[in-house]
Amino acid sequence: MRADFEKIDYGYAVAFARLCQGKIKSFNLVSANGANPNTSYTYLRVKGQLEEKLRKMDLGQVRFYRPSMLIAPKRANLQLGEAIWIKIFQVISPFLLGPLSSWKGIRPQAVASAMVSNAICANSKTIYRYKDMVK
């Protein structure tokens, strides 16, 4: 299962980026809040390694969107564990203030809207967190 995750989240993204090298002006990726290539937590390590790899490639302006929990409760293939976490984040998000605000849950539509908006206006910022994705 871990190998599948790495193949999909890292391998496919890098393969796609290789196809894009030298041909695009910007590359936007949904990563994860807490992405870190040096952590022992597999999910965040793979996301951090992916960000690190993409930074070294010729992809124009590279932007990483780091949501915490994507809140999409009506998704058809929602698993029980995800459904529970979504409910938890819906309850605790209003209480995550200050430095904890980057851990608030966010709707996928808000992330997508921020990606489109920043690509159109050629924003040069590279890492976007919760406060950067909600307007």
N, C-alpha and C positions, 0 to 999 in steps of 0.2 A: 504494500500500500504506500509506504514512504517513497519507494523507488518510482511508483506511478506518479505521485505528487511532484517529485523533482523533475521527472520527464516532462510532465505537462506544464507546470508553473515556471520552470527554468528552461528546460530544453526547447520547448516549442516557442517560447518568447524569444530566446536567443536566435533560433533558426529563422524566425520571422524578421528579427532585427538585421540579421546578416543579409537577407534579401533586400532590405531597405537601405543598407549602407551606401552613402554617397548619392542617394537618389531623392532624399526628402529634406524638408526644411525643419521639421520637428517630429518628435516621437513622444507620445503621451502614454503612460503606463499606470494602471491601477496597481499599487503595491500594498503595503500594510503599515499601519501605525506601529512603530516599534521595530521596523525592519532594521536588521543589524547582522552583517556577515559574520560576526564573532560570537553571537549568542549560542547557547546550547539548545535553544528551542527551535526545532526543525523548521517550522513554518516561517518564523521571523528570520532565521538564518538564510533560508533559500531566497526569500524576498530581498534581503540585504545583499546577497551574492549576485542576484540578478541586477539590482540597481548598480552595483559596482561594475559589473561587466558592461552594461549598457552605457555607462559614463565614458568608457574607454573606446566606444565605437563611433564611427562617423555617421551620426544620426541627426545632425543639426541641433536644435534646441531640445534637450531632453527634459521632460517634466515627469515627476513622480507624484502621484496622488495617493496619500496615505490615510485612507479611512480606517476607522476602528472596526465596528460591526456594521455591515451593510444591512439595513432594515428593509427586507422585502418579504413580509409575512404571507403574501398570497402566491408565492412561487409554487408552481406545480410539483416540482421534485424536492420540496423542502423536507429535510430529515428531522426526526424528533429532536435530536441534540441542538440543531440549528434553531428550531422553533422555540425551544426553551431559552436559548441565549438571546434570541430576538426579544422575547417577552421581558427578560431580565434587563436588557439594555433600554427597552422602552420605559421601564420603571425608573432606572437609575440615572439615565442621561440628563434629566433636568437638574440633578444634584451635582453633576460633574462640572465644577467651576474652576476658574483660574487655570493653573497648569494641568489640571485633570480634564479640561474641556476637550482636548484633542482625542480623548477616549469616548466621546459621545457617539452614539449610533447615528447613522446617516442613511438616507434613502439613496439608492443607486441613481435615481434621476438627478439628484443634486450633484453627485460626482460627475455624471455625464455632462451636465450643463456647464459646470466649471471647466471641464476639459475642452469643450467646444469654444467657450468664451475666451479662454486663455490662448488657444491655438489661433483664433481669429485675430485677436489683438496682439499677438506675438509677445505675450508677457514673458519676461526673461527669468522670472523666479523658477527655481528647480524643484522645490519640495512644497507640496500643498497639504495642509492638515485641515481638520474639521472647520476651523474658523475661516479658512481660505475658500472653502467649498460651499459654504452657506452664505447667502446674501440677504 
